Amino acid sequence: MRDLIVLVLVFVCSGCAAVRTPSTQDLRAVAAAETFVLANGYTAEPPSLPFEQLTPELWDGLMSQSKVLTYRHNYLESRAIGFVRNKDGWLVVFKVTEHAVSSGQDIFPFSPVGRYAPVTKQLQVGALMHAWADPNDPDMIRIAVSK
């Protein structure tokens, strides 16, 4: 009986590991999200798109162009730390930078904190979600972050 229980546990755990391994399509979604945050000026680099072509966030219309660019600059790490699969595609998680946390530009509900970049199954990236992502979320599939 004990051997049967051990065998079942090994089988179940090995299945879980396979499900949590990023697929090629998962990695394509992550790459699309990383390109998006870079192009839209959320990293330490300036945006690679003209301001008029940036994907607007909910509150952007309430700020001047310079405020939007200042708010976005160095807000997110350039590399995603993980993702969550959902029925529409992926929610790719980016960690908010220490610069953004210490600047006081937002009130963060916990630390460390992240933001979600939604990616469709067609690899289209939408505006960052106004929901905080927990980088310690056990449901998040982590990816190797190289500098």
CNS distance restraints for C-alpha pairs under 8 A (distance, minus, plus):
assign (resid   1 and name CA) (resid   5 and name CA) 6.42 0.50 0.50
assign (resid   2 and name CA) (resid   6 and name CA) 6.30 0.50 0.50
assign (resid   3 and name CA) (resid   7 and name CA) 6.10 0.50 0.50
assign (resid   4 and name CA) (resid   8 and name CA) 6.16 0.50 0.50
assign (resid   5 and name CA) (resid   9 and name CA) 6.19 0.50 0.50
assign (resid   6 and name CA) (resid  10 and name CA) 6.15 0.50 0.50
assign (resid   7 and name CA) (resid  11 and name CA) 6.16 0.50 0.50
assign (resid   8 and name CA) (resid  12 and name CA) 6.11 0.50 0.50
assign (resid   9 and name CA) (resid  13 and name CA) 5.99 0.50 0.50
assign (resid  10 and name CA) (resid  14 and name CA) 5.98 0.50 0.50
assign (resid  11 and name CA) (resid  15 and name CA) 6.28 0.50 0.50
assign (resid  12 and name CA) (resid  16 and name CA) 6.39 0.50 0.50
assign (resid  13 and name CA) (resid  17 and name CA) 6.37 0.50 0.50
assign (resid  14 and name CA) (resid  18 and name CA) 6.45 0.50 0.50
assign (resid  15 and name CA) (resid  19 and name CA) 6.39 0.50 0.50
assign (resid  16 and name CA) (resid  20 and name CA) 6.36 0.50 0.50
assign (resid  17 and name CA) (resid  21 and name CA) 6.47 0.50 0.50
assign (resid  20 and name CA) (resid 141 and name CA) 5.97 0.50 0.50
assign (resid  21 and name CA) (resid 141 and name CA) 7.49 0.50 0.50
assign (resid  22 and name CA) (resid  26 and name CA) 5.51 0.50 0.50
assign (resid  22 and name CA) (resid  27 and name CA) 6.50 0.50 0.50
assign (resid  22 and name CA) (resid 141 and name CA) 7.39 0.50 0.50
assign (resid  22 and name CA) (resid 143 and name CA) 7.56 0.50 0.50
assign (resid  23 and name CA) (resid  27 and name CA) 6.35 0.50 0.50
assign (resid  24 and name CA) (resid  28 and name CA) 6.27 0.50 0.50
assign (resid  25 and name CA) (resid  29 and name CA) 6.25 0.50 0.50
assign (resid  26 and name CA) (resid  30 and name CA) 6.35 0.50 0.50
assign (resid  26 and name CA) (resid  90 and name CA) 7.83 0.50 0.50
assign (resid  27 and name CA) (resid  31 and name CA) 6.13 0.50 0.50
assign (resid  28 and name CA) (resid  32 and name CA) 6.17 0.50 0.50
assign (resid  28 and name CA) (resid 123 and name CA) 7.48 0.50 0.50
assign (resid  29 and name CA) (resid  33 and name CA) 6.28 0.50 0.50
assign (resid  29 and name CA) (resid  90 and name CA) 7.12 0.50 0.50
assign (resid  29 and name CA) (resid  92 and name CA) 7.77 0.50 0.50
assign (resid  29 and name CA) (resid 119 and name CA) 6.29 0.50 0.50
assign (resid  29 and name CA) (resid 123 and name CA) 5.67 0.50 0.50
assign (resid  30 and name CA) (resid  34 and name CA) 6.15 0.50 0.50
assign (resid  30 and name CA) (resid  80 and name CA) 6.79 0.50 0.50
assign (resid  30 and name CA) (resid  83 and name CA) 7.60 0.50 0.50
assign (resid  30 and name CA) (resid  92 and name CA) 6.24 0.50 0.50
assign (resid  31 and name CA) (resid  35 and name CA) 6.15 0.50 0.50
assign (resid  32 and name CA) (resid  36 and name CA) 6.19 0.50 0.50
assign (resid  32 and name CA) (resid 119 and name CA) 7.73 0.50 0.50
assign (resid  32 and name CA) (resid 123 and name CA) 6.54 0.50 0.50
assign (resid  32 and name CA) (resid 124 and name CA) 7.49 0.50 0.50
assign (resid  32 and name CA) (resid 125 and name CA) 6.91 0.50 0.50
assign (resid  33 and name CA) (resid  37 and name CA) 6.32 0.50 0.50
assign (resid  33 and name CA) (resid  80 and name CA) 7.86 0.50 0.50
assign (resid  33 and name CA) (resid  92 and name CA) 6.73 0.50 0.50
assign (resid  33 and name CA) (resid 117 and name CA) 6.24 0.50 0.50
assign (resid  33 and name CA) (resid 118 and name CA) 7.78 0.50 0.50
assign (resid  33 and name CA) (resid 119 and name CA) 6.90 0.50 0.50
assign (resid  33 and name CA) (resid 125 and name CA) 6.19 0.50 0.50
assign (resid  34 and name CA) (resid  38 and name CA) 6.29 0.50 0.50
assign (resid  34 and name CA) (resid  78 and name CA) 6.43 0.50 0.50
assign (resid  34 and name CA) (resid  79 and name CA) 6.11 0.50 0.50
assign (resid  34 and name CA) (resid  80 and name CA) 6.54 0.50 0.50
assign (resid  35 and name CA) (resid  39 and name CA) 6.03 0.50 0.50
assign (resid  36 and name CA) (resid  40 and name CA) 5.98 0.50 0.50
assign (resid  36 and name CA) (resid 125 and name CA) 6.89 0.50 0.50
assign (resid  37 and name CA) (resid  41 and name CA) 6.29 0.50 0.50
assign (resid  37 and name CA) (resid  42 and name CA) 5.27 0.50 0.50
assign (resid  37 and name CA) (resid  43 and name CA) 6.65 0.50 0.50
assign (resid  37 and name CA) (resid  76 and name CA) 7.77 0.50 0.50
assign (resid  37 and name CA) (resid  78 and name CA) 7.05 0.50 0.50
assign (resid  38 and name CA) (resid  42 and name CA) 6.03 0.50 0.50
assign (resid  38 and name CA) (resid  43 and name CA) 5.71 0.50 0.50
assign (resid  38 and name CA) (resid  45 and name CA) 7.01 0.50 0.50
assign (resid  38 and name CA) (resid  46 and name CA) 7.87 0.50 0.50
assign (resid  38 and name CA) (resid  47 and name CA) 6.36 0.50 0.50
assign (resid  38 and name CA) (resid  48 and name CA) 7.25 0.50 0.50
assign (resid  38 and name CA) (resid  78 and name CA) 6.64 0.50 0.50
assign (resid  39 and name CA) (resid  47 and name CA) 4.92 0.50 0.50
assign (resid  39 and name CA) (resid  48 and name CA) 4.69 0.50 0.50
assign (resid  39 and name CA) (resid  49 and name CA) 5.82 0.50 0.50
assign (resid  39 and name CA) (resid  54 and name CA) 7.78 0.50 0.50
assign (resid  40 and name CA) (resid  47 and name CA) 5.07 0.50 0.50
assign (resid  40 and name CA) (resid  48 and name CA) 6.91 0.50 0.50
assign (resid  40 and name CA) (resid  49 and name CA) 6.65 0.50 0.50
assign (resid  40 and name CA) (resid  54 and name CA) 5.45 0.50 0.50
assign (resid  40 and name CA) (resid  55 and name CA) 6.81 0.50 0.50
assign (resid  41 and name CA) (resid  45 and name CA) 6.58 0.50 0.50
assign (resid  41 and name CA) (resid  46 and name CA) 5.28 0.50 0.50
assign (resid  41 and name CA) (resid  47 and name CA) 3.82 0.50 0.50
assign (resid  41 and name CA) (resid  48 and name CA) 7.22 0.50 0.50
assign (resid  41 and name CA) (resid  69 and name CA) 6.95 0.50 0.50
assign (resid  41 and name CA) (resid  72 and name CA) 5.82 0.50 0.50
assign (resid  41 and name CA) (resid  73 and name CA) 5.74 0.50 0.50
assign (resid  41 and name CA) (resid  74 and name CA) 7.81 0.50 0.50
assign (resid  42 and name CA) (resid  47 and name CA) 7.52 0.50 0.50
assign (resid  42 and name CA) (resid  72 and name CA) 4.60 0.50 0.50
assign (resid  42 and name CA) (resid  73 and name CA) 5.11 0.50 0.50
assign (resid  42 and name CA) (resid  74 and name CA) 5.68 0.50 0.50
assign (resid  42 and name CA) (resid  75 and name CA) 5.26 0.50 0.50
assign (resid  42 and name CA) (resid  76 and name CA) 5.52 0.50 0.50
assign (resid  42 and name CA) (resid  77 and name CA) 7.98 0.50 0.50
assign (resid  42 and name CA) (resid  78 and name CA) 7.86 0.50 0.50
assign (resid  43 and name CA) (resid  72 and name CA) 7.41 0.50 0.50
assign (resid  43 and name CA) (resid  73 and name CA) 5.76 0.50 0.50
assign (resid  43 and name CA) (resid  74 and name CA) 4.38 0.50 0.50
assign (resid  43 and name CA) (resid  75 and name CA) 5.93 0.50 0.50
assign (resid  43 and name CA) (resid  76 and name CA) 5.29 0.50 0.50
assign (resid  43 and name CA) (resid  77 and name CA) 5.94 0.50 0.50
assign (resid  43 and name CA) (resid  78 and name CA) 5.44 0.50 0.50
assign (resid  44 and name CA) (resid  73 and name CA) 5.87 0.50 0.50
assign (resid  44 and name CA) (resid  74 and name CA) 4.13 0.50 0.50
assign (resid  44 and name CA) (resid  75 and name CA) 7.57 0.50 0.50
assign (resid  44 and name CA) (resid  76 and name CA) 7.95 0.50 0.50
assign (resid  44 and name CA) (resid  77 and name CA) 7.88 0.50 0.50
assign (resid  44 and name CA) (resid  78 and name CA) 7.75 0.50 0.50
assign (resid  45 and name CA) (resid  73 and name CA) 7.29 0.50 0.50
assign (resid  45 and name CA) (resid  74 and name CA) 7.30 0.50 0.50
assign (resid  46 and name CA) (resid  73 and name CA) 6.97 0.50 0.50
assign (resid  49 and name CA) (resid  53 and name CA) 6.01 0.50 0.50
assign (resid  49 and name CA) (resid  54 and name CA) 6.31 0.50 0.50
assign (resid  50 and name CA) (resid  54 and name CA) 6.75 0.50 0.50
assign (resid  51 and name CA) (resid  65 and name CA) 7.54 0.50 0.50
assign (resid  55 and name CA) (resid 126 and name CA) 7.60 0.50 0.50
assign (resid  55 and name CA) (resid 127 and name CA) 6.03 0.50 0.50
assign (resid  56 and name CA) (resid  60 and name CA) 6.07 0.50 0.50
assign (resid  56 and name CA) (resid 127 and name CA) 6.61 0.50 0.50
assign (resid  57 and name CA) (resid 127 and name CA) 5.86 0.50 0.50
assign (resid  57 and name CA) (resid 128 and name CA) 6.86 0.50 0.50
assign (resid  59 and name CA) (resid  63 and name CA) 7.27 0.50 0.50
assign (resid  60 and name CA) (resid  64 and name CA) 7.82 0.50 0.50
assign (resid  60 and name CA) (resid  68 and name CA) 6.17 0.50 0.50
assign (resid  63 and name CA) (resid  67 and name CA) 5.84 0.50 0.50
assign (resid  63 and name CA) (resid  68 and name CA) 6.16 0.50 0.50
assign (resid  64 and name CA) (resid  68 and name CA) 6.30 0.50 0.50
assign (resid  65 and name CA) (resid  69 and name CA) 6.29 0.50 0.50
assign (resid  66 and name CA) (resid  70 and name CA) 6.03 0.50 0.50
assign (resid  67 and name CA) (resid  71 and name CA) 5.93 0.50 0.50
assign (resid  68 and name CA) (resid  72 and name CA) 6.18 0.50 0.50
assign (resid  69 and name CA) (resid  73 and name CA) 5.98 0.50 0.50
assign (resid  71 and name CA) (resid  75 and name CA) 7.11 0.50 0.50
assign (resid  71 and name CA) (resid 105 and name CA) 7.31 0.50 0.50
assign (resid  74 and name CA) (resid  97 and name CA) 6.76 0.50 0.50
assign (resid  74 and name CA) (resid  99 and name CA) 6.92 0.50 0.50
assign (resid  74 and name CA) (resid 100 and name CA) 6.88 0.50 0.50
assign (resid  75 and name CA) (resid  96 and name CA) 5.79 0.50 0.50
assign (resid  75 and name CA) (resid  97 and name CA) 5.60 0.50 0.50
assign (resid  75 and name CA) (resid  99 and name CA) 7.17 0.50 0.50
assign (resid  75 and name CA) (resid 100 and name CA) 5.22 0.50 0.50
assign (resid  76 and name CA) (resid  94 and name CA) 6.21 0.50 0.50
assign (resid  76 and name CA) (resid  95 and name CA) 5.81 0.50 0.50
assign (resid  76 and name CA) (resid  96 and name CA) 4.52 0.50 0.50
assign (resid  76 and name CA) (resid  97 and name CA) 5.21 0.50 0.50
assign (resid  76 and name CA) (resid 100 and name CA) 7.86 0.50 0.50
assign (resid  76 and name CA) (resid 114 and name CA) 7.92 0.50 0.50
assign (resid  77 and name CA) (resid  94 and name CA) 6.23 0.50 0.50
assign (resid  77 and name CA) (resid  95 and name CA) 5.66 0.50 0.50
assign (resid  77 and name CA) (resid  96 and name CA) 6.23 0.50 0.50
assign (resid  77 and name CA) (resid  97 and name CA) 5.73 0.50 0.50
assign (resid  78 and name CA) (resid  94 and name CA) 7.62 0.50 0.50
assign (resid  79 and name CA) (resid  94 and name CA) 6.83 0.50 0.50
assign (resid  79 and name CA) (resid 145 and name CA) 6.44 0.50 0.50
assign (resid  79 and name CA) (resid 146 and name CA) 7.80 0.50 0.50
assign (resid  79 and name CA) (resid 147 and name CA) 7.98 0.50 0.50
assign (resid  80 and name CA) (resid  92 and name CA) 6.68 0.50 0.50
assign (resid  80 and name CA) (resid  93 and name CA) 5.63 0.50 0.50
assign (resid  80 and name CA) (resid  94 and name CA) 4.66 0.50 0.50
assign (resid  80 and name CA) (resid  95 and name CA) 7.20 0.50 0.50
assign (resid  80 and name CA) (resid 143 and name CA) 7.65 0.50 0.50
assign (resid  80 and name CA) (resid 145 and name CA) 7.15 0.50 0.50
assign (resid  81 and name CA) (resid  92 and name CA) 7.91 0.50 0.50
assign (resid  81 and name CA) (resid  93 and name CA) 5.87 0.50 0.50
assign (resid  81 and name CA) (resid  94 and name CA) 5.83 0.50 0.50
assign (resid  81 and name CA) (resid  95 and name CA) 6.93 0.50 0.50
assign (resid  81 and name CA) (resid 135 and name CA) 7.53 0.50 0.50
assign (resid  81 and name CA) (resid 142 and name CA) 5.93 0.50 0.50
assign (resid  81 and name CA) (resid 143 and name CA) 5.69 0.50 0.50
assign (resid  81 and name CA) (resid 144 and name CA) 7.18 0.50 0.50
assign (resid  81 and name CA) (resid 145 and name CA) 6.33 0.50 0.50
assign (resid  82 and name CA) (resid  92 and name CA) 6.04 0.50 0.50
assign (resid  82 and name CA) (resid  93 and name CA) 5.29 0.50 0.50
assign (resid  82 and name CA) (resid  94 and name CA) 7.46 0.50 0.50
assign (resid  82 and name CA) (resid 135 and name CA) 7.99 0.50 0.50
assign (resid  82 and name CA) (resid 140 and name CA) 6.06 0.50 0.50
assign (resid  82 and name CA) (resid 141 and name CA) 5.28 0.50 0.50
assign (resid  82 and name CA) (resid 142 and name CA) 4.16 0.50 0.50
assign (resid  82 and name CA) (resid 143 and name CA) 5.13 0.50 0.50
assign (resid  83 and name CA) (resid  90 and name CA) 6.43 0.50 0.50
assign (resid  83 and name CA) (resid  91 and name CA) 5.44 0.50 0.50
assign (resid  83 and name CA) (resid  92 and name CA) 4.21 0.50 0.50
assign (resid  83 and name CA) (resid  93 and name CA) 5.38 0.50 0.50
assign (resid  83 and name CA) (resid 140 and name CA) 5.42 0.50 0.50
assign (resid  83 and name CA) (resid 141 and name CA) 5.36 0.50 0.50
assign (resid  83 and name CA) (resid 142 and name CA) 6.70 0.50 0.50
assign (resid  83 and name CA) (resid 143 and name CA) 7.99 0.50 0.50
assign (resid  84 and name CA) (resid  90 and name CA) 5.62 0.50 0.50
assign (resid  84 and name CA) (resid  91 and name CA) 5.14 0.50 0.50
assign (resid  84 and name CA) (resid  92 and name CA) 6.49 0.50 0.50
assign (resid  84 and name CA) (resid  93 and name CA) 7.86 0.50 0.50
assign (resid  84 and name CA) (resid 139 and name CA) 6.81 0.50 0.50
assign (resid  84 and name CA) (resid 140 and name CA) 5.05 0.50 0.50
assign (resid  84 and name CA) (resid 141 and name CA) 6.19 0.50 0.50
assign (resid  85 and name CA) (resid  89 and name CA) 5.92 0.50 0.50
assign (resid  85 and name CA) (resid  90 and name CA) 4.48 0.50 0.50
assign (resid  85 and name CA) (resid  91 and name CA) 6.40 0.50 0.50
assign (resid  86 and name CA) (resid  90 and name CA) 5.59 0.50 0.50
assign (resid  86 and name CA) (resid  91 and name CA) 7.32 0.50 0.50
assign (resid  88 and name CA) (resid 119 and name CA) 7.88 0.50 0.50
assign (resid  88 and name CA) (resid 120 and name CA) 5.65 0.50 0.50
assign (resid  88 and name CA) (resid 121 and name CA) 6.25 0.50 0.50
assign (resid  89 and name CA) (resid 118 and name CA) 7.63 0.50 0.50
assign (resid  89 and name CA) (resid 119 and name CA) 5.78 0.50 0.50
assign (resid  89 and name CA) (resid 120 and name CA) 4.55 0.50 0.50
assign (resid  89 and name CA) (resid 121 and name CA) 4.59 0.50 0.50
assign (resid  90 and name CA) (resid 118 and name CA) 5.88 0.50 0.50
assign (resid  90 and name CA) (resid 119 and name CA) 5.14 0.50 0.50
assign (resid  90 and name CA) (resid 120 and name CA) 6.51 0.50 0.50
assign (resid  90 and name CA) (resid 121 and name CA) 7.60 0.50 0.50
assign (resid  91 and name CA) (resid 116 and name CA) 5.51 0.50 0.50
assign (resid  91 and name CA) (resid 117 and name CA) 5.60 0.50 0.50
assign (resid  91 and name CA) (resid 118 and name CA) 4.57 0.50 0.50
assign (resid  91 and name CA) (resid 119 and name CA) 6.22 0.50 0.50
assign (resid  92 and name CA) (resid 116 and name CA) 5.39 0.50 0.50
assign (resid  92 and name CA) (resid 117 and name CA) 5.08 0.50 0.50
assign (resid  92 and name CA) (resid 118 and name CA) 6.25 0.50 0.50
assign (resid  92 and name CA) (resid 119 and name CA) 7.22 0.50 0.50
assign (resid  93 and name CA) (resid 114 and name CA) 6.26 0.50 0.50
assign (resid  93 and name CA) (resid 115 and name CA) 5.76 0.50 0.50
assign (resid  93 and name CA) (resid 116 and name CA) 4.80 0.50 0.50
assign (resid  93 and name CA) (resid 117 and name CA) 6.51 0.50 0.50
assign (resid  93 and name CA) (resid 133 and name CA) 6.61 0.50 0.50
assign (resid  93 and name CA) (resid 135 and name CA) 7.35 0.50 0.50
assign (resid  94 and name CA) (resid 114 and name CA) 5.27 0.50 0.50
assign (resid  94 and name CA) (resid 115 and name CA) 5.48 0.50 0.50
assign (resid  94 and name CA) (resid 116 and name CA) 6.49 0.50 0.50
assign (resid  94 and name CA) (resid 117 and name CA) 7.67 0.50 0.50
assign (resid  95 and name CA) (resid 112 and name CA) 7.41 0.50 0.50
assign (resid  95 and name CA) (resid 113 and name CA) 6.02 0.50 0.50
assign (resid  95 and name CA) (resid 114 and name CA) 4.13 0.50 0.50
assign (resid  95 and name CA) (resid 115 and name CA) 6.58 0.50 0.50
assign (resid  95 and name CA) (resid 135 and name CA) 6.92 0.50 0.50
assign (resid  96 and name CA) (resid 100 and name CA) 6.57 0.50 0.50
assign (resid  96 and name CA) (resid 101 and name CA) 7.12 0.50 0.50
assign (resid  96 and name CA) (resid 112 and name CA) 7.58 0.50 0.50
assign (resid  96 and name CA) (resid 113 and name CA) 5.85 0.50 0.50
assign (resid  96 and name CA) (resid 114 and name CA) 4.97 0.50 0.50
assign (resid  96 and name CA) (resid 115 and name CA) 6.93 0.50 0.50
assign (resid  97 and name CA) (resid 101 and name CA) 6.46 0.50 0.50
assign (resid  98 and name CA) (resid 102 and name CA) 5.98 0.50 0.50
assign (resid  99 and name CA) (resid 103 and name CA) 5.94 0.50 0.50
assign (resid 100 and name CA) (resid 104 and name CA) 6.82 0.50 0.50
assign (resid 100 and name CA) (resid 105 and name CA) 6.55 0.50 0.50
assign (resid 100 and name CA) (resid 106 and name CA) 7.61 0.50 0.50
assign (resid 101 and name CA) (resid 105 and name CA) 7.34 0.50 0.50
assign (resid 101 and name CA) (resid 106 and name CA) 7.18 0.50 0.50
assign (resid 101 and name CA) (resid 108 and name CA) 7.41 0.50 0.50
assign (resid 108 and name CA) (resid 113 and name CA) 7.06 0.50 0.50
assign (resid 109 and name CA) (resid 113 and name CA) 7.77 0.50 0.50
assign (resid 109 and name CA) (resid 132 and name CA) 7.80 0.50 0.50
assign (resid 110 and name CA) (resid 134 and name CA) 8.00 0.50 0.50
assign (resid 112 and name CA) (resid 134 and name CA) 7.14 0.50 0.50
assign (resid 112 and name CA) (resid 135 and name CA) 6.63 0.50 0.50
assign (resid 113 and name CA) (resid 132 and name CA) 6.60 0.50 0.50
assign (resid 113 and name CA) (resid 133 and name CA) 6.03 0.50 0.50
assign (resid 113 and name CA) (resid 134 and name CA) 5.50 0.50 0.50
assign (resid 113 and name CA) (resid 135 and name CA) 6.22 0.50 0.50
assign (resid 114 and name CA) (resid 132 and name CA) 5.79 0.50 0.50
assign (resid 114 and name CA) (resid 133 and name CA) 4.48 0.50 0.50
assign (resid 114 and name CA) (resid 134 and name CA) 5.94 0.50 0.50
assign (resid 114 and name CA) (resid 135 and name CA) 6.16 0.50 0.50
assign (resid 115 and name CA) (resid 128 and name CA) 6.88 0.50 0.50
assign (resid 115 and name CA) (resid 129 and name CA) 6.74 0.50 0.50
assign (resid 115 and name CA) (resid 130 and name CA) 7.54 0.50 0.50
assign (resid 115 and name CA) (resid 131 and name CA) 6.65 0.50 0.50
assign (resid 115 and name CA) (resid 132 and name CA) 5.28 0.50 0.50
assign (resid 115 and name CA) (resid 133 and name CA) 4.97 0.50 0.50
assign (resid 116 and name CA) (resid 128 and name CA) 5.84 0.50 0.50
assign (resid 116 and name CA) (resid 129 and name CA) 5.50 0.50 0.50
assign (resid 116 and name CA) (resid 130 and name CA) 7.96 0.50 0.50
assign (resid 116 and name CA) (resid 131 and name CA) 7.10 0.50 0.50
assign (resid 116 and name CA) (resid 132 and name CA) 7.24 0.50 0.50
assign (resid 116 and name CA) (resid 133 and name CA) 6.13 0.50 0.50
assign (resid 117 and name CA) (resid 125 and name CA) 6.79 0.50 0.50
assign (resid 117 and name CA) (resid 126 and name CA) 6.68 0.50 0.50
assign (resid 117 and name CA) (resid 127 and name CA) 6.71 0.50 0.50
assign (resid 117 and name CA) (resid 128 and name CA) 4.79 0.50 0.50
assign (resid 117 and name CA) (resid 129 and name CA) 6.30 0.50 0.50
assign (resid 118 and name CA) (resid 125 and name CA) 5.73 0.50 0.50
assign (resid 118 and name CA) (resid 126 and name CA) 5.55 0.50 0.50
assign (resid 118 and name CA) (resid 127 and name CA) 7.26 0.50 0.50
assign (resid 118 and name CA) (resid 128 and name CA) 6.82 0.50 0.50
assign (resid 118 and name CA) (resid 129 and name CA) 7.14 0.50 0.50
assign (resid 119 and name CA) (resid 123 and name CA) 5.57 0.50 0.50
assign (resid 119 and name CA) (resid 124 and name CA) 5.42 0.50 0.50
assign (resid 119 and name CA) (resid 125 and name CA) 4.45 0.50 0.50
assign (resid 119 and name CA) (resid 126 and name CA) 6.46 0.50 0.50
assign (resid 120 and name CA) (resid 124 and name CA) 5.22 0.50 0.50
assign (resid 120 and name CA) (resid 125 and name CA) 6.54 0.50 0.50
assign (resid 133 and name CA) (resid 137 and name CA) 7.90 0.50 0.50
assign (resid 135 and name CA) (resid 140 and name CA) 7.75 0.50 0.50
assign (resid 136 and name CA) (resid 140 and name CA) 7.77 0.50 0.50
